[in-house]
Amino acid sequence: MLARALRLSHVLEITFYVILVMSIGDTSFAAAVPLALLIMLALRAVVIAVSYAFARAYGLLAPRLSARQRLLMALGEYASFVVTFTVIMPFERWWMGDDRLQAPTDEGRTAAAVAKRRRPPILLIHGYGCSRGAWWWLRGHLEAAGWTVATISLEPIYTSIDNYVDPVARRVDELLAATGAAQVILVGHSMGGLVSRAYLQRYGDARVARLVTLGTPHQGSELARLGLGDNGRQMRPHSPWLQALASPPASVDAVALYSPHDNFVMPPALLELHGAQEQRIDGVGHLAMLYSPRVIQALLTVLEQTAARRPGAVSDTGEISNAADA
């Protein structure tokens, strides 16, 4: 549904710009189309610039970056914004296809290979205003590293976060049934981390090995005051919904990866999750976390640590662990 809406909105937007350009100047249709595309891209650059202006106002204590680092960060965030919302999500089915889930086959495999295949599968939960298409780049890297990965699209996009919990529960059940695993690892970007925590609060952690969040506004974001829908209001700093989510806190082991230079979650202190392990990754924008090699490497490290702590896990020396679940 979101993909169709994005395609329609892009067509209408470009059509409007073409008509505008042709009406202002003596411009042919053939010349107006590329100008319309440039206007479209320029307005998205303005959106990113405004987000960083807000972030600077609310993030005065964030670590300082050099001019070159700031430029590269802004360009990376702009590219991530354009690619995600203009190229991938409108054509999600082309880019994503179906999730590749299957129960592991142990026949003919060594004990180490069997143990590696029995690592918990991963469920990726996207953020506000997005769809499963946001995970295209990161999902490919996780699969290349040998992980079984599932995704979900949360719709409608402007509703209460609580309404996403049951669909996530059904997707967890489907993933466990398809892979034969006992637990999953939940990885949530932005609002997806809050959805994951809401799932844990309602259903408990029996089926979750670990929670990893990327740029999640655990305590809200000042930018959410401009957001639409119930979920936008729920992500305002210290909202009643966020306070209820924190009491009682989820008991599952959690890791929060975040950037103090996040241009959507501000101020940076609101990215912190009490009781979780935290890892700061400087110089990365909010959407760029989905494409950053440093974030991907940090996530893979956390995932490998999670797998290594489970019974039957493969150590760096190739030995099989019999440790109890963490």
C-alpha positions, 0 to 999 in steps of 0.5 A: 500500500505504501509503495503504491502511494509513493509511486502515485505521489512521485508522479503527481509531484513531477507532473506539478513541477513540469506544469510549473516550469512550462507555465513560468518560462517558454520551456518545452516538455522535454526540457521541463522533465529534467528540470522537474526532477532537479526540483524534486531532488533539491527539495529533498536536500532542503528536508535534510538540511532542515533536519540537521538545522534542528539537530544542531539546535538540540545537539550542542553537546554532540561530539564535534566533527570536522567540516569534511566529516560534516559534509560527508555525513550530510551527503550520505544522509541525503543519498540514503533519503533519496534512495530509500524513499524515491528508488527502493520503497516505491518499487519494494517488490522489485528490490526485496522479493520474498524473504528467504526462509527455510528450515536448516538441513543438517544432512551431510554437514559437519557439527560446526556447520550445523551449529552455525546454521542453527543461529537464531533468525533475525526479524528486521522491523523498520521505522516511522513512515517506512516499509520493509524496503528500507532494509534492502541494503542491510538485509543483503549484508546480513544474508551474505554473512550467513544469517536468515533474515525476515522483514515486515511492513507495518501498516497503516503508517500513521497509527498507534505503535500498539497496533503493530505489536500483533502483526509482529507477533504473527511474523515472529511465529511465522519465522520460527515455524519456517526455520524451526528455531526457538528464538529470534533476534529482533533488530529495529531501526528508529520506531522499529525499536519501540515496536520491538519493545512494545512486543516484548512488553506484551508477549514477553521474551520467551521467543526473543534471544536479543533486541538490537536497536538502531537510532531508536528514540527510546525517550522520544525526539523533539522532531516528533512534535512535527510528526503525523498520526498517533505514532508521531505523538507517541514519540514525543519526548517523555510522552505518556506512551513512552513512560508506560513502555518503560514500566516495567522494562523489558527483561530481554538483553538489549543493545542500542546502536546510535549516532550522537549526530542523528538528524531525526532523533534529538537531543542525542540523550533521548537515544539512550536506553536504560539498562541496555548495552550502548554503542555510539557510532559518530558521524552517521545520519539517521537513515544512513545507519541503514547503509553505513559499513560501520553500522553494519559491522557493529551489528554483525559483531553484536549478532555474532556475540549473541550466537556465540553465547547460545548452546551449540554455538561455534567458537572462534576455534571451531569448538561447539559451545554447551553454554546456557542461553544468555 
